[in-house]
Structures are given as structure tokens and as C-alpha cells.
Amino acid sequence: MLLSKLLFKLQCLPGMVKHWCAVIVCSPQASLQYKSGSNFYHTCGATLISSQWVLTAAHCISSYTYTVYLGKHSLDTNNESGSIAITPEKIIVHEDWDSYRILNDIALIKLSTPVKFTDSIMPACLPNSGEILPDGAPCYITGWGRLWTGGPIADVLQQALLPVVGHSTCTRYDWWGSMVTNNMICAGGDGELAGCNEDSGGPLNCRNTDGSWDVHGVVSFGSTMSCNYYKKPTVFTRVSAYISWINNVMTIH
């Protein structure tokens, strides 16, 4: 039997993080929730990237009815100040999404109405097309995922520092091997800090040399043995590999 290990996530405090790429971001963080009966339940993270578009993972999307919650801090707080719920107008999953090999794990959600930016709701900035982060680049995962393997999901938004693991390391046989492609980013892998279930679809926020922040990753997968398994870093869809796709979808739709 596998023993659960604490992930050492920290709360993302309301008001401590703004965006327009200036400070580490919780404001663009969204909660994608599915309808069951008369209620909605958190299933994945997502990222606001414009007034009407949200970025998430393809594997988060199924036949459920969804609502996107923006400006949330506590999932258990109804009518939370500064938060809104918006239904999707349409959901576009990458046309080459491969659930077996976990390839092209990216999707865009067009909101039914544009949002007004506030202190608690701001869009994230995206990296330049093709940009590759160096090994050890400081990045943060944010989300309401499970606090430890098999544990409960977080009530309040969490963050954890996950330095980038270079592609040459992450593709070693004793790390992720050939499962990781050039269109993915690995981060973490120290056996302590990691993403976990229900963090999926959320952002990997990385700091640039000028102090600004970009969303470089979308949470895609991790180890089935434990959320924070040593040498099995959290794997993200690399956003910079999909800038053209993102722009095309937003233009066409």
C-alpha cells in the first residue's frame, strides 16, 4: 500500500497577487466546475487569458455541463466577494488531442459573455511562441487540487514552487522517458512538491528575467503512484508550443 505524503502547498492569499504579468498570479486562476444534479463541483483548474477566453486541459473536458468560476479563493464560500460564474458559449478541444498518449492536452473555453477585469479577475500573459524555459526556472503551480495523495481537495486556492526540470533530464529512462515530448514541460520531481488530482488544467506560472510572469504550462499529468513521487515531476502542456493554435481558435471563434 502506498503511503500518502504531504505536498507542502501554501495558500494563495486573496489580494496578494495581481496580474498584467507583474506579480505571481492567482487572479487569472479559474475553477472549471461540472454539473451533477442541481449543483456544480470543481473538477479542474483553468486560466483566464482574455476577456472571453479561458485555457485548460483537453482531458478536463467531457460531456458534462460546465460553469467557469473566476475570482474564486474559497471553493466552499458561496457568493464570494469578487467572484463570478459564467457559462461557456463553446469549448474547443485541440483537434489532435490523444488521450492514450496524452498528446496535445489543451483546450479553450469561450465564455458566453466577456468579463470585466477587476483586482480579483485579471488575464494571464502567455509566452512567446516557441519559448523554452531553462532547467531550474522558477515556476509556481496554483490550484485547488488534492492536498496529498488520496486526500481532500483544497478549500482555498493553493500555490507551490516547482522549478523547471530540463527536457534532457525529464526524458531519462528513470524519470518520464519517452512519455514526455517536446510539447511538454516538466516541473518539480523532488518528492515533496507537486500538482495533484483536480489541479489538472491549471497554470504553471513562470517568472521572466524582468520580473514579469507568463503562463508557460497547463497541468496535464503526474505519477499514478503518488502525486509527489520522486523523479516523476508534474508534466504540463507547453503553452509556447501552441501559441499559433490559441490565436487561430480565438480568431475563428
N, C-alpha and C positions, 0 to 999 in steps of 0.2 A: 504494500500500500504506500502511495506517495504521501509524504507529509507536506502540508501547505506551509509556505514561507511568506512572511510579511513582505509587502512590496515597497514599504517606506515611501509611499506617496505623501505629498504635502498639499494642504488645502490651497486652492487658488482663490485668494481673498477678493471679495467684491470691491471694485473701485481701485485696486492696486495696479491694475493693468489696463492700459489703453491700447488703441491701435493707431492706424495710419503708420504702421511699421515702426513706431517709436520705442515701445517698451514691450516686454514679453506679453503675449496676447491671451486673454481669456474672453475679451469682448466679441471676437468673431466666432467663438465656440457655439455650436448648436447641438441640441438634443433631437435626434430623429426618433419619433415615437410611433408605435403601431397601435391600431385599434383592436381591442378584444372586448366583446360585449359593448358596454357603453363607456368604457374607459380607455385611456391611452397609456402605454407603457414604454419606457426608454428601451431602445434596442441597440442604437449605435450613436456615435458622435458624428459631427459634420462641421463644415466651416463655411461661414458666410464670405463670399468673395466679391460680391457686388450687391447692389440694392435689391436684386431679384434672383440671384443665383447662389446656390449652396453646393459645396463639393463634399462628396462622401465616397464610400467604397461600393463597388458593384455587388459584393457579396452581402451587403446590408439590405438589398432590395429584393422583395418577393411580391406576392400577390396581395399583401395586406393593404389596408387603407392607412395612410400616414399623415402625421402632422409634424411640422418643424417648429420647435420651440427655440426662440432667440432671447438673449439677455438673461438666461436662467443661471442661477447659482445653486439653489437647493431644489432637487427634484421633488422633495416632499412638501414644498411650500406652494400651495395653490394661490393664484392671483399675486404672484411675486412682483414686487415693485420693479419696474423697468423691463419686465419680460413680456413677450408677446407670442402667440401661437398662430401660425399661418399654414394653410393647406397648400399642397403642391398643385401647380397648374399642370405640370408634366414632369416626368422623370426619364432621363436619358441615360441608359447603361451603355458603357463602351461596347461597340459592335463586335469587338474581338475578345470580349470577356470569356475566359476559360476557367470554369470553376474547378476542373480536375487538376490543372497545373497552376492554378491561382495566377493567371496572367491577365494583364490589363484590368486590374481590380480597381476600377474608378467609375464614378457616376456623377451626374449633375442633376440637381433638382431646381426647376424653375418655380419660384413662388407665385402664388395666384395674384398677389399684389406687391408692389415694391415696398421696402421698409424704409422708414426714416431713421437715419443714423443718430445715435444718442451716446451718452457716456457708457452705457451698458451694451450697446449694439453698434459695432463698427466692423467694416470689412477687413479681411486679411489681405496682405500683399503676397504676390506669387513671385517666384524666382525667374530669372532669365531662362529662356529656352536652352536646354542642354547643359545647364549649370551643374557641376559635380562638386559636392562638398568634400573637403579633405578629411582624412582619418582624425578622429578626436574633436571634430567641430562641435561646439556646444549647442545642443538642441533640447527642447522640452516637449514631452508628450503631455497633453491635457485631456481630461475626460472624466466620466462617471463610472468607469469600469470597475470590476471587482477589486476589492482592497487586498485580497490574497487569493491564491488558487482555491477555487471552490467556495470562496467566501461571498459575502453580500456585495451588491453594487454600492458605490458611494452615494451618500445623500447629497453632499456638496461637491462642487467641482474640484478636482484634484490636478496636481501637476507633478512631474518627476523629470529630473535631469537625465537625459540619455545621450551621451556623446556618440557621434557617428562612428561606426565600425567600417573601415575601408573595404571596398569590394573584394580586393585580393585576399583579405583575411576572412570575410564573411563567406566566401565561396570555398574555403578549405574543407576537406572531407569531414573533419571533426567539428566544423561549425554548421553551416547550412548546405554546403556543397552546391550541386547544380540546381537546387531548387531556387536559388537566388539568381535573377537575371540582371542585365544592365539597366533595366527599367525599374529597379527596386533600390531601396536604401535600407541598410541595417543600422540599428542604434541600440545601445545598451549591451546586454550579454554578460554583465558582471555577476549574475546570480542573485542580485538584490533588487535592482530597479528594473521595471519592465511595464509594458502595457499588459492588459488582461482582458478577459471577456467583457463585452459591452464598451470597450474603448475603441472597437473597430470603427473605421470610417472617420475618426477624429484626426486632428492635425499633429504633425511634427513641426514645431516652431523653432527656427534656427536663426541665430544672431549673425548678422553681417559684420564686417570689419569696421563699418562706420557706426555701429551700434543699433542699426535698424533691424527689423525682424521680417522674415519671409516664411511662408508655409511650404516646406520642402517635401513633406510626406503625408500620405493618407494611410492610417493604420490598416494593415492587410492581414497578417497572420503572425502567430507565435508558436511556441512548442506545445504539443499536446500533453507533454509530461508534467509541465509546471509552467505557470506564467513567467516565472523568473529563473528559468533553467540556465545554468552556466554554459556559455558558448552558444546559446540559442537566443540571440538578440531579437527584439521585436523587428518585424520586417514591414516596411512601408512601400506603397506605390510611390515612385519618384515623380513628383509633380512636374519637374522641369522637363521630363520626357514627354509630357502630354500638353504642353502649352498651346501648340497648334490645334490639337483636338479640342481643348477647352474653348479657345477663341472661336473656332468654327461652329461648335454647338451653340454657343451664346449668340453668334451672328445669325445662324439659320433659324433658331427658335425664338 
